[in-house]
Amino acid sequence: MALRIGVDIGGTFTDLVALNEATGAVHNTKALSTPRDLLEGVLRCVDQAGVQLSDTRLVIHGTTIGINALLERKGAVTGLITTDGFRDVLEIGRGNFLRMYDVLYQRPTPLVSRGRRLEVAERLTSRGEVLTPLDENAVRAAARQLAAEGVTSVAIVFLFSYRNAAHERRAAEIVAEVIPGAAVSVSHRITQEWREYERTSTTVVNAYVQPIMDCYLGAFGKGLAGRGFEGQLLITQSNGGSFSLEAARSKPVHTIESGPAAGAVGCTSLAETLGMDRLISFDMGGTTAKCAIVERGLVQTTDEYHVDGLPLRIPVIDIKEVSAGGGTIAWIDAGGALALGPQSAGADPGPVCYKLGGAEPTVTDANVVLGRIDASRFLGGTMPLDGPAASKAIDEKLALPLGLARTSAAAGVVRLADVKMALAVRSITTERGLDPRDYALVAYGGGGPLHAVAIARELGIPRVVIPPSPSTFSAWGMLATDLRHDLVRTVLEPLDRTDAAWAEARFAEMQREIESAMPNVGTPVLHRAADLRYQGQIHTVTVAVANTGGWATLRREFDVAHERAYGYAAPDVEVELINLRLTVVFALERPRVATIARGARAAFETRKIYSTLLGDALEYRVYQRERLGAGERIDGPAVVEEAGTTTVIEPGDVLTVEDHGCLVIDVAKGVA
């Protein structure tokens, strides 16, 4: 078996990248997603790529099934069994507001209604000692009540179970006996951190999406096997790594940001190839646009993550997502102003120009009307678009009601999309004290190259990079993921009561737990860290632990890290060790980015395209990307077309083709 395949199923398109591990040859293909049977779109891509699943050693898949079920509130009927007195944790939450200045903000409705949140007698101390034994009869009664209410998935969250999981394990056994076939999620297998609200929310989200993900992934694996696949199927995680199919079926909460994470990981590999330390990954697909920060070859992660207002206490790549994709619908709000999203036409029915029944104008329709997308060459000419239909939709739904010319209305849609996406990039840079001018913007996805230069100009980002085959770059990024598992364990110990031997024993225990759930594919790389705080503080600072032999210096390293983060240190105050962190990585061979031949001046055509920068139709030079050689220089205005997308550069911008085929655009300063 010589093939490795990455599969990214998006809201509009399914992307597939097949890598021949022996030769390094790469096949890229995409097809419309098939919402009623997602595997159908994948197999269509397999056929288009001309590869055989029987020759495939590894398939790495990113999925949005879990997050879609969560956002659309289409998960399983879920119940919660918890410690007596804690049924209302999900509604009490915390006193903070996720939207500080929104006076109309309402907390999200809990995924589990109060009638399906049941309490049982049991109690552990904060050190894991049994204070009140588990009332097994109460667990049976709770399970019977949940079964009578049609519950198909049960979350079990007991107080301090991260210190002692015995009560949760026994309760899970009882629930499995009383409700055969029900999915059971226990908190100590999902997250071993303290903070009761976040731990309960994370476990409930896992329970809510687990039956759907289990069914989908099981069918996906069988479908591939039915086409001759005998290799290993891995699923990408929100932390940028991948794990086994079995782990994904039992812990689907770790796949919530599965697809977007892969593109950011691909940028880390690209950063190494290009020798760039600071990148902003920007992925604009058919439904949403996503961005993340890559610094010194590493993508930034967080364990304080919210999806639709619900906290998840798991390691996640720090991604900002907005509803501004190619299929995002433009409309007129009650005040008579042009609005964009969050509704999306997706793949079914899709934008009006797809001729699949869509009736509402989208960002893609606007780009077609402005000539930024050549309707006759979409997807390399395999899927011609209906330009007149797009024009009619813009006219009837936007231009005429607003009293605007067609091009002005279409340009307004594009401009609105640019602003929304620029705000997303600003939220992960300027709003966090980072200067976007210090970064390069790596744009990919079907819509990224179309809008990247405008976004960069809006934020003062000096350089844009378009990788090879940008429309399938997230699928390529999956080939760059490693087998990875993160474990965070709350210990709550004064630092001066611990030593190197104590730390080594606990890290070794955590490593054994992780490796028991991961396939053994070589020598692991370990990343250790500790969460520390001064006594009396709420929040922590994470300090890397290169090796436990240097444990005695951890206090000094924490003081330095705290001063760097907050401007002061308190060397006379006692330090508390809150969490131990361990990441185990089994590295997979990264796909190589081949160099391309240097070429003479490429031929071009010309056509009229509306410039959203200058507000007028200009004569643009039109190049085909496959004809560009390394060292080629193109001055704007120009567009570079390829099978999955189009790169737009405006007057004053300069594009250079670097040795690996990336398009590097120096953005002229100016007002967007």
Secondary structure, DSSP 8 states (H G I E B T S, - for coil): --EEEEEEE-SSEEEEEEEETTT--EEEEEEE--TT-HHHHHHHHHHHHT--GGGEEEEEEE--HHHHHHHTT----EEEEEETT-TTHHHH--S--SSTT-TT------SS-GGGEEEE--EE-TTS-EEE---HHHHHHHHHHHHHTT--EEEEE-TTTTT--HHHHHHHHHHHHHSTT-EEEEHHHH-B---HHHHHHHHHHHHHHHHHHHHHHHHHHHHHHHTT--SEEEEE-TTS-EEEHHHHHH-GGGGTTHHHHHHHHHHHHHHHHHT-SEEEEEEE-SS-EEEEEEETTEE-EES-EEETTEEE-S-EE--EEES-STTEEEEE-TTS-EEEEEEE-TTTT--GGGTSS--S-BHHHHHHHTTSS-GGGGGGGTS---HHHHHHHHIIIIIHHHT--HHHHHHHHHHHHHHHHHHHHHHHTGGGT--GGGSEEEEETTTHHHHHHHHHHHHT--EEEE-SSGGGHHHHHHHT--EEEEEEEEEEEEGGG--HHHHHHHHHHHHHHHHTTS---S--EEEEEEEEEETT-SS-EEEEES-GGGGGGHHHHHHHHHHHHHS---TTS-EEEEEEEEEEEE-----------B------EEEEEEETTTTEEEEEEEEEGGG--BT-EEESSEEEE-SS-EEEE-TT-EEEE-TTS-EEEE---S--
